[in-house]
Amino acid sequence: MLGTRLSTDMTRSRRGTLSLYGQAVWMHALLNRTYTDFTAQFSNPGMVNFSSNSKFTVRGNDPGRDWMVLGIGLNYDLAHWRLFGGYNAFTNDQQTLHTGNAGLAYGW
């Protein structure tokens, strides 16, 4: 992974600090093959008459090797507490995935 994250404090007060961040990251998988083949066969429980040649192969999804991750989020810090939320888009030439996160953290 290689990227950058920029952050700025939008509001500071006695009650806490609201900050906004944005990030851009490049991710690269080092494996040559990113999908998996599965070979399976239906079992014969005695009720169904399957042929003896009922094997089949399923190829898993090939998600690609290179991804661009773009994200944006907010943090609100108050004393030892942090309320946070964010959005990330993972995209490459094959697909785009959208994720979100939110939470409350306490630090000491």
Secondary structure, 3 states (H helix, E strand, C coil): CEEEEEEEEEEECCCCEEEEEEEEEEEECCCCCCCCEEEEECCCCCCCCCCCCCEEEEECCCCCCEEEEEEEEEEEEECCEEEEEEEEEEECCCCEEEEEEEEEEECC
